Amino acid sequence: MGASLRYQMAGHKKTCMPEEELRERLPMNWQDRDVLFDPVQSSIKLIQAKNITNYLPSHVHQKLYIGLIDDGKRVMRYRGESSPMGRGNLFLINIDEAHECDDDAHSFRVVGFDEKTVIKIAKEINPDSPVSSIAFNKLVTTDRFLYREIAAFFQMTAAPAPKLAVESLMNGILSRLVLKHTCSSSTLLSRPLSFTAAVRVAKEYIHDNYAEDISLSELAVISRLTPFHLSRIFTNTYGLPPHLYLIRLRVETAKRALLQNDSTIADVAVSTGFYDHSHFARVFKRYVGVTPRQYVEMHRQRSRPGESDAHKEDACTRQQGPP
């Protein structure tokens, strides 16, 4: 937002709203932050507001915005029409299109993209398509999958997160936006997917560098694929997107390391790529069903003489699904 928000009042030309004036108009329970999206070195604007009632006069944005309504009701005047929206709806705002916000109490989350970021994804989906600009095809829509993915992105980036996970999730969001919700959607058809050998290179790279904060950009470069095609082919080939494959590999490696006599839980957490002990314990329990300490204790008990065979079932086989 900031100085990039402009507005027009009746009888006035479109001008730039000073940041000080904008901040005065925004309620205290309004938060915004920037997240760097490495593939294009472009920041993504994240805005969150809870239980606000505010009016913003006619204005335009210099980013493409997609928002989700968490609660309450929002009314937007756009292209000469009043559009009400409620919980579960998504709203999509184009660059330089004037709109007003006249709201009842409501809560929402918004993601803002530079146009070049979305164009880059569109060209990766179909390099032969001469995409030079991006526009959403409607203001209000219902897309449950996209709603969940955006909500997950807000949750993931609220704390430090692996670059591979952040980039993979955002790449999926942008790809769905381009394919389902832009005016160019009908012309953006994917190329035939025949790059199994390339994703094998990416998989081997993950195995060799699982303790590092691998990015989707790195994997795309070494596999000579675009991030979009890498994510899609990798998922089709191995059954998981790259970031979840990496997490499962880390957990499996950690399980073996925990049973080595000279390994502490803290050492294993660091050596397998987790941020700290608590992050490690949380992810490990989600996949294995027990904490690292409980896992070690169970194996110690089973190694003692007299334990029944029925007790020797490995708890790690109880996979609990992705985080």
C-alpha positions in Angstrom: 0.0 0.0 0.0 1.8 3.2 1.2 2.5 5.8 -1.5 1.3 3.3 -4.2 -2.3 3.9 -3.3 -3.9 6.7 -5.3 -7.4 8.1 -5.1 -9.9 10.3 -7.0 -12.7 12.4 -5.5 -15.5 13.9 -7.5 -14.2 17.0 -9.3 -10.6 16.1 -8.6 -8.0 14.5 -10.8 -6.4 11.3 -9.8 -3.5 12.0 -7.5 -1.1 10.2 -5.2 -2.4 9.9 -1.6 0.4 10.9 0.8 1.4 8.0 3.1 0.7 10.1 6.2 -2.9 10.7 5.0 -3.4 7.0 4.1 -2.1 5.9 7.5 -4.6 8.2 9.1 -7.4 6.5 7.2 -6.4 3.0 8.1 -7.6 1.5 11.4 -5.1 0.3 14.1 -6.0 -3.4 13.5 -4.7 -3.2 10.0 -1.3 -4.9 9.3 0.8 -5.1 6.2 4.2 -6.7 5.5 6.4 -7.6 2.5 7.7 -11.1 1.6 10.5 -11.4 -0.9 9.7 -13.8 -3.8 13.1 -15.0 -4.9 12.4 -16.1 -8.5 11.9 -12.6 -9.6 13.4 -10.7 -6.7 10.0 -9.1 -6.2 8.3 -8.4 -2.9 4.7 -9.7 -2.3 2.5 -7.4 -0.2 0.5 -9.2 2.6 -2.3 -7.2 4.3 -4.5 -8.4 7.1 -7.3 -6.6 8.9 -9.6 -8.0 11.6 -13.1 -6.7 12.4 -12.7 -3.3 10.7 -15.3 -0.9 9.5 -13.8 1.7 7.2 -14.5 3.6 4.0 -11.9 4.3 1.4 -12.8 6.7 -1.4 -12.3 5.9 -5.1 -8.7 4.8 -5.6 -6.4 2.6 -7.7 -3.5 0.3 -6.9 -0.2 -0.3 -8.6 -0.2 -4.0 -7.8 -2.6 -6.8 -8.7 -4.5 -7.7 -5.5 -6.3 -10.9 -4.5 -8.1 -10.9 -1.2 -10.2 -13.4 0.9 -13.0 -12.5 3.3 -12.5 -14.3 6.6 -15.6 -13.0 8.3 -18.4 -10.3 7.9 -19.4 -8.5 4.8 -17.5 -6.2 2.4 -19.0 -4.0 -0.3 -16.9 -2.7 -3.2 -18.0 -0.3 -5.9 -16.3 -1.3 -9.0 -16.9 -0.7 -12.8 -20.1 1.1 -12.0 -21.6 -1.7 -9.9 -21.9 -2.5 -6.2 -20.5 -5.9 -5.3 -21.2 -7.4 -1.9 -19.0 -10.2 -0.7 -18.9 -12.4 2.4 -17.0 -15.2 4.1 -15.4 -17.6 1.7 -15.4 -15.2 -1.3 -12.3 -14.0 -3.1 -12.0 -10.5 -4.6 -9.5 -9.7 -7.4 -8.5 -6.1 -8.2 -6.7 -5.1 -11.4 -4.0 -2.4 -11.6 -5.2 1.2 -12.2 -8.9 0.2 -11.9 -10.8 2.7 -9.6 -12.9 1.2 -6.8 -14.4 2.3 -3.5 -14.6 0.2 -0.3 -17.7 0.8 1.8 -17.7 -1.9 4.5 -19.7 -3.4 7.4 -17.5 -4.9 10.1 -15.4 -7.6 8.5 -12.1 -9.3 8.5 -10.0 -10.0 5.4 -6.5 -10.9 4.1 -5.0 -9.6 0.8 -2.0 -10.5 -1.3 -0.5 -7.9 -3.7 1.7 -8.9 -6.7 3.8 -6.8 -9.1 2.5 -7.4 -12.6 5.9 -8.6 -13.8 5.7 -11.5 -11.2 2.4 -12.8 -12.6 3.6 -12.3 -16.3 6.7 -14.3 -15.5 4.5 -17.2 -14.3 2.3 -16.9 -17.4 5.2 -17.1 -19.7 6.6 -20.2 -17.9 3.2 -21.9 -18.4 3.3 -21.2 -22.1 6.5 -19.6 -23.5 4.8 -19.2 -26.9 2.1 -17.0 -25.6 2.9 -13.2 -26.0 1.8 -12.1 -22.6 2.6 -8.4 -22.0 -0.1 -7.6 -19.4 -2.3 -9.4 -16.9 -5.9 -8.6 -15.9 -8.3 -10.6 -13.7 -11.6 -11.6 -15.5 -14.0 -10.9 -12.6 -14.1 -9.0 -9.3 -15.7 -11.6 -7.0 -15.2 -15.4 -7.2 -15.4 -18.5 -5.2 -12.3 -20.8 -5.5 -12.0 -23.0 -2.4 -8.6 -24.4 -3.4 -7.1 -20.9 -4.0 -8.7 -19.7 -0.8 -7.0 -22.5 1.2 -3.7 -21.9 -0.5 -3.6 -18.2 0.3 -4.7 -18.8 3.9 -1.8 -21.4 4.1 0.6 -18.8 2.7 -0.3 -16.3 5.4 0.2 -18.9 8.1 3.5 -20.2 6.6 5.1 -16.7 6.3 4.0 -15.6 9.8 7.3 -17.1 11.0 10.6 -18.1 9.3 9.8 -20.8 6.8 12.0 -22.8 4.3 12.4 -21.0 1.0 11.4 -24.1 -1.0 8.1 -24.3 0.9 7.4 -20.6 0.5 8.3 -20.5 -3.2 6.4 -23.7 -4.0 3.2 -22.6 -2.4 3.3 -19.1 -4.0 4.2 -20.6 -7.4 1.1 -22.8 -7.1 -1.1 -19.7 -6.1 0.2 -17.7 -9.0 -0.2 -20.6 -11.5 -3.8 -21.1 -10.5 -4.5 -17.4 -10.7 -3.1 -17.3 -14.3 -4.9 -20.4 -15.5 -8.3 -19.9 -13.8 -8.8 -16.2 -13.2 -7.1 -14.0 -15.8 -8.4 -12.8 -19.2 -5.5 -14.8 -20.9 -6.5 -18.1 -19.2 -7.9 -19.7 -22.3 -4.7 -19.2 -24.2 -2.3 -20.4 -21.5 -2.0 -24.1 -22.2 0.9 -26.1 -20.7 3.6 -27.6 -22.8 3.7 -31.4 -22.9 5.4 -32.7 -19.8 8.2 -35.1 -20.7 11.0 -34.1 -18.4 11.3 -37.0 -16.0 15.1 -37.1 -16.2 15.2 -33.4 -15.3 13.2 -33.8 -12.1 15.4 -36.8 -11.2 18.3 -34.3 -11.1 16.2 -32.1 -8.8 15.5 -35.1 -6.5 19.1 -36.0 -6.3 20.0 -32.4 -5.5 17.5 -32.5 -2.6 19.0 -35.7 -1.3 22.5 -34.2 -1.5 21.5 -30.9 0.2 18.5 -31.7 2.4 20.0 -29.9 5.4 20.2 -26.6 3.4 17.5 -24.0 2.8 16.9 -25.1 -0.8 14.9 -22.7 -3.0 12.6 -23.6 -5.9 14.7 -21.3 -8.0 17.8 -23.4 -7.3 16.0 -26.6 -8.3 14.7 -25.0 -11.4 18.1 -23.9 -12.5 19.8 -27.3 -12.0 17.0 -29.2 -13.6 16.7 -26.7 -16.5 13.0 -26.3 -16.1 10.8 -23.4 -15.1 9.6 -23.4 -11.5 6.1 -24.0 -12.7 7.0 -27.1 -14.7 9.4 -28.4 -12.1 6.7 -28.4 -9.4 4.1 -30.0 -11.6 6.3 -32.7 -13.1 8.0 -33.4 -9.7 4.6 -33.9 -8.1 3.3 -36.1 -10.8 6.5 -38.2 -10.7 7.1 -38.6 -6.9 3.6 -38.0 -5.5 4.6 -34.9 -3.5 5.6 -31.4 -4.4 9.3 -30.6 -3.8 8.9 -28.9 -0.4 6.9 -31.8 1.1 9.3 -34.3 -0.4 12.1 -32.5 1.3 10.3 -32.5 4.7 9.7 -36.2 4.5 13.3 -36.9 3.6 14.5 -34.8 6.6 12.2 -36.7 8.9 13.3 -40.1 7.6 17.0 -39.1 8.0 16.3 -37.7 11.5 14.7 -41.1 12.5 17.9 -42.9 11.7 20.1 -40.3 13.3 18.2 -40.3 16.5 19.0 -44.0 17.1 22.8 -43.3 16.9 24.2 -43.4 20.5 26.2 -40.2 20.1 23.5 -38.0 18.7 21.4 -35.5 20.8 18.0 -34.4 19.6 19.3 -30.8 19.2 22.2 -32.0 17.1 19.9 -34.1 14.9 17.5 -31.1 14.5 20.3 -28.9 13.1 22.0 -31.6 11.0 18.7 -32.4 9.2 17.8 -28.9 8.3 15.3 -27.9 11.0 15.3 -24.4 12.5 15.5 -25.5 16.1 14.4 -28.2 18.6 10.8 -27.0 18.8 10.3 -26.8 15.0 11.9 -30.3 14.7 9.7 -31.8 17.4 6.5 -30.3 15.9 7.1 -31.6 12.4 8.5 -35.0 13.6 5.4 -35.6 15.6 3.1 -34.7 12.7 4.7 -37.3 10.5 5.7 -40.0 12.9 3.0 -39.7 15.6 5.4 -39.3 18.6 8.0 -36.7 19.6 11.7 -37.3 18.9 12.3 -38.0 22.6 9.4 -40.5 22.7 10.6 -42.2 19.5 14.1 -42.7 21.1 12.6 -44.1 24.3 10.3 -46.5 22.4 13.3 -47.9 20.6 15.4 -48.2 23.8 12.6 -50.2 25.4 12.3 -52.5 22.4 16.0 -53.2 22.4 15.8 -54.6 26.0 15.5 -58.4 26.4 12.1 -59.8 27.0 10.1 -57.3 24.9 7.3 -58.9 23.0 7.3 -59.0 19.2 4.0 -57.2 19.2 5.7 -54.2 20.7 8.3 -54.0 18.0 6.1 -52.3 15.4 7.8 -49.1 14.3 5.6 -46.1 15.2 7.2 -44.2 12.4 5.1 -46.1 9.9 2.0 -44.2 11.2 2.4 -41.3 8.7 0.1 -38.5 9.6 0.1 -36.6 6.3 1.9 -33.4 5.2 2.2 -30.4 7.5 
